[in-house]
Amino acid sequence: MPFAQLVIGPPGSGKSTYCDGMQQFFTAVKRKVAVVNLDPANDHMSYPCALDIRDLVPLEEVMEHENLGPNGGVLYALEELEHNWEWFEKGMQELKDSYILFDCPGQVELFTHHETMPRIFYRLEKLGYRLVVIHLLDSLTLTRPTLYVSSLLLCLRSMLHLPFPLVNVLTKIDNLAKNSEPLPFNLDYYTEVQDLDYLLPHLEAEQNNTTVANLTGGDSDLEVEGRELPETKFTALNRALIQLISDFGLIGFETLAVEDKTSMINLVHAIDRASGYVFGTDQGANDSVWQIAMQEGWGGKIDVRDVQERWIDRRDEFDEMERKQLEEEAKVAGAPEVRRVPPEQGDVDMQNPPTDAGDGEDLEAMQEAFLRDAERQNKDGIQVVRKG
C-alpha cells in the first residue's frame, strides 16, 4: 500500500519549502519519494516535480480565456483535473513505488467549504494510497491571540471537513524568537492547546487596542482573588469560541524547523504514526536500514520544552555552539596529512611496529625494513606470526 502526504495550509505557511525539505530528508534516509504539485498557482518550485497540474491546466491561460481571477482560476483548474482524471491516474501509476508528497493550493476555503479537493483526495484513496493530511501554519500566528484563535478554528474546520488523519504543524519555529516579542505563555501551552481561558485577557486586550495590565486594572492574571475579568463587547463571542474549541478537544500541534535534522526526525515520527507507516509497507522485507530505523522511531521524540529552549529561550547560545562544532569538524576534515620519515633498517620497534605512514615510496620502504628486521629476529629464535 503506497503512502502519501497531503500538504495544505494558508499562503505563506511554507508548503513548498516543506515539500522541498521533506523530499531531501526522505532521500537522505533512503525512502523513495516523489513530489506532485496540485497547486496551479505554484510556478516557482524549488523541488524536482514528478507530476505537475500546470502541465494539464496552465493557470495563466485559464484566467485569460475564462476571464477569471486567481482564486477562480485555481478552482477551475482543479475541476478540470477531476474531468481529466485518466491523465492524472496514468501519471500516478509511474510513481506507484514512491512515497508521495502532494503540494496543495493555499486557498483555505478549498479544505473548509468546497468539495473539489475532498473529492480528489477520495479518488487518491481509491487508487490505494494511505493518506495523511499535513496542515501547516506559520508559527508567527502564536504572537497574536486573535491569529492563534482563528488558526485553531481553521484547524478544527479542516479536521471536520477532511476525514483523514491530520497532523497540524507550526512551521518556521526557528524564526519565532527573532521576529516577535516574547510569548505570554510557554510553547507547550500553544502546541497542546491548554486551558484557553488564560488567553482571554490577552485576546480582549488586543481587540481593544490596549494592554492586559490596563484591561485588568494593573494585574496580568486572569483572576485575582476571585475577581473576574471585566467584560467588553467581545467577551461573549470570545468565550463562545473558546468553549467551542475546548469542547471538541481535537487540536494539537507539532513544531518544525525545516533545516534542523532533529526537528525533521521528530515530525516524521509523528506523521508515520498517524499514517500507519510505522507498521511497514507491503514491501517491508526490502526496506533499507534507514527505512527500518525511521519506522521503529530510533532517535526518540523531542519534548516541546526542548524545542522552546533551542529556538526561543536560548537560540543564540545554541547557534553559537553549533557554529563552533561545525568549525571544529571543518578543521578535522581539512587537517593536512602527516608524512612520517621511514626508519632505518635496524630501527624498527617490534613491540610497536609502524601502523601509519605516507603513501608511495615511504610506505614501501617501511614495509621492506619491517620484513627484513622480522627475518633477522626469526633467526634469533623469535617467531613472528604474520596475518594475511
N, C-alpha and C positions, 0 to 999 in steps of 0.2 A: 504494500500500500504506500504510494508516494505521499509525502508531506509537503505542506505549503503554508506560508505566512501571508496574510492579507494586511498590508501595511497601510493604515488610514491615519487621519489626523488633520487638523486645520492647516491652512497655509502657513509656512514658516516654522512648522514643528520639527522639520528635519527628516522628512520621509526619504527623499533621495539620498541624503547623506547617510541615513541609517542603512538603506539598501546597499550602498557602496561599502560601508564599513562591515556589514554582516557578510557580504559576499567575500570580502578579503579574509575575514576571520574564518569562515567555513572552508575556504580554500586552504588556509594555513593548517587547519586540523583535519584535512583530507576528507571533508564531506562534500560530495559532488553537488554543486549548486548552480542555479541559473536565475537570472532576474528578468521578469516580464513587466513591461511598462503598460499600465492601464490608464495612464493619465494623458489625454490628448493634448493638454497644455504644457507638458513637460518636454521642452525642446533643448534642454541643456543637461544631459545625463552624464555623470562622471563615471558610471559603471558600464561594463560591457553588457549590452542588452540582447538577450536571446530572442525575444519576440516583442514587437512594438505595435501598439494600436495605431500609431501615426502612419504606419505603412498601409493600413487599411483605410483610415479616415483622417486626412490632414485637417487639423483644426482651422487653419487659416482659410482653406478652400471652403469649408463648411460655413464659416462666418460670412464669407463674401457671397457665396451663391444663395444661401438661405436667409441672408440679412439678419443674422443673429449676433448677440453679444457673446462674451467669453463663456458665461455660465450656460447660456442656451446652447452654444456650440458644443460644450463638453457633454451635456445631456444628449444632444443629437448624435454625437459620435458613439456614446455608449449604447444607445438604442440601435444604431447601425451595427454595432458589434453583436448584439443579440440576433439581428436578422441575418448576419453572415457568420453564424456560429461554426459552420463547417470549416471556414478558413482558420478560425482560431483553434478549433479542435485538432486540425491537421498539424498546426504548428506545435501544439502541446504534446502531440504524440512523439515528436522528435526529442522531447525533454522528459520522457517518462521515467528515466532513471535518476533524475536530478531532484534535489530539494529546491522548491520554487519560492522565490520572493516576489510577490505581486506589489508593485509600486502603484498605489491607487490615487485617484484625484483628491484634491484638498477641499472640495465643497462639502461641508459637513451635512448639508441637507440631503445629500445622496445616501447617507448612512443613518439618518434620523427620521426622514419622512418619505422619500421617494423609494420606489420598489425596483428600480433598474439594477442597481448594484446587488441587492439581495438576490435577485433572480440570476444574475451572472454567477454569484457565489454558489447558489444551489446547483447550477449546471456544472460547475467545477467539482462539486461534491459528487455528482453523478458520474463524473469521469473517474472517480475512485480516489480523489485527493482527501487526505485528512487535514482539515483546515483549522487554523488558529488565527484570530484577529489580533493584530498588534496596533493598539491605539496610542499614538504619540501625542504628547503635549509638551510645549516649551515650559521648562521649569520656572521661567520668569512669571508664570501665572501665580506662583506662590507669593509673590511680593505684594499683590493687591488682593484683599479679601473678596472684592466683587468678582475679580477674574477667577479666583480659586473656586468660589461657589458656582459660578456659571460653568466652569470646567467640570465640576462634579456633576452638574445637571446634564452636560453634554455626554459625559461618560455613561451616566445612568441610562440616558435615552438610547445611546448606541448599543449598550448591553441588552436592552429590552428589544430593540429592533432587529438585531443580528443574532440569530440562535446558534452561535458557535462559541467555543471557548475564546475568551477575550482577556488580553493582558494589557493593562494601562501602564504606560511608561512615561516618566518625566525625563525628557531629553535635555541635553546641554547643562547637566548638573554641574559640570566643571566651570561654567561661566556664571553661576548664580552669585557667588560671593563677589565677583568683580563688577557685576552690572546692577547691583541692588543694595539697598540698605539692609541691615541685619533683620532677620525674621523675628517676629514676636514670640514664636514657639520653635522648639527643636524640629528637625526634619521629620522625625518619626511621627509627629503629630499630624503632618500633612500626608505622608505616604500611607499611614494606617487609617486615616480619616477618623481621628478620635473625636471625643465629645465636641461637636461644633458649637455648642452654647458658649464656649470660651472664646470663640471667634466673633460672637455677636457684637461686642462693643467696638472692635476694630472695623467690622463691616459697616456699622452705622456711623462711625466717625468718618470713614471715607465718603460715605454717601452724603454726609452733611458738611463736607469740606472743613473738618475740624480735627482735633486730636483726641485720643482716648482720655487723656487727663482732663481736658476741658469738658468732655461729654459726661464723665463720671464725677466731676467736681474735685479733681485732683488725684483720684485713685485710678490705677490702671487695671485693677482686678474687676472681674465680672460682678462679684458681690462682696461687699464689705460689711461684716457684722449683720448679715441678713438683709442689707439694703439692696434692692433690685436696681437694674439699670433704668434710667429714665427713658420713657418711651418717646419715639419720634414718629414721623409719618411713615417711615419704612419698617417699623418694628414688627407689625403684624405679618407683613409679607416675608420678612427675613425669617421670622420664627416658623412660618409655614414651610418655607423652602428647606430650612434646616431639618425640620421634623420629617419632611418627605424623604430626604436623603438618608436620614438615620433609620427610618422605618424599613427601607429596602435593605440596608446594610450589605450592599454588594461590592462597594468600590474600595479598591486599594491600588497602590502604585508601586512599580519597580522604578529604579533610577538607572540612568545611563550616561556615561561619558564615553562617547563612541571611540575615542582614541586611546582609552585605558583598557588594557588587556583584562585586568581583574573585573572591571565593570562589565565588559562584554561576556566573560565567562559566567558571571552571576546571572545576567539576563538570559543567556542561552539556556542555562539550567531551568530557570522559571518557565521559559517558553516550551522546552522539551517536556516538562512535567505537565503543562496544560494541554499539549497536543497529543501526548502519549508516545512521543518519540523515545522516551527513556525505556520503553518496553521492547524496543528494537523494531527493525523493518523486516519485510519479507525476505530480504537478502542479508539478514543479520549475520549469517555464518561467514560472509565475505567482508565484514566490517574491519577496518584497519584498527590499529592500537589506539590512535587518536579518537576515532569514532566511538569505540567502546568506552574510552575514558570519559568522553563527554556524556554518553548515555548514563554511565554509572555515577556521574556527578563528582568526579575526582576534583579535588581542589577546594571543596567545601562551599558554603554560602556565606557571603559577607553580610554583616548586620548593617542596618540603616544608620546606626550610630557611628560605624566605621566610615560610612560614606560622608556623614556630616563632618567628622574630624578631618578627613582627607581633603574635601573640596570646599568646606565652609569655614570651619574653625581654625584650621592650621594649614591652609592651602599653600601659603608662601614657604613654610618650613618644609613641607613635603616636596614642593617643586625644587627647592634648593638641594634636598637630599638626593632626588632623582638626577639632578644635573651633575652633582659630584660623582654619583655612581656611574653615570654614562661617561664622564671624563676618565675615571679610573679604568673602566672597561676599554676605552679607546686607547689609553696608554699601554695596557697589557697587550691588546691586539696589535698595536703598532710598534712594540719593542723590537730593537734590532737583534738580529741573530748573533749569538756568541760563538765565535770560532776558537776552538782550543788548539794550542800548539801541540803537535804529536810528540809523545815522549820518545826518548832514546830507546835503543833496543833493550838495554838492561834495566830500564827504569819502570817497568810495568809492575804495578802492585797487584799480586794475585788475590789479596783479600778484598780489594776494591777495584776491580777491573773497570776500565772506562766504559761508560754507557752512552755518552753523548759526544758528538764531535761534529765538525762541519761535514759537508758533502764532498764528493770528488776525491782528490788525492789525499786529503787529511784523513778521511775515514779509512781508505785503503791502507795507508801507512800504519795506522794504529792497529788495524786488524792483523797485518803481517807481523808487526812487532809482538803482538799478543800471542800469536800462534808459535813464533819462534821461541818465545820465553816459556810457553807451555810445554814444548818438546824438551827444552832443557830441564824443566822441573820434573818431567816424567822420568828422565834418565837418573835423577837423584832419588827416585822412589816415591814421588808424589804423583798420584793419579788424578787427572783432570777429566771429569765427565762432561762431554760436550753434547748438549741437547740440540736436535735438529729443528 
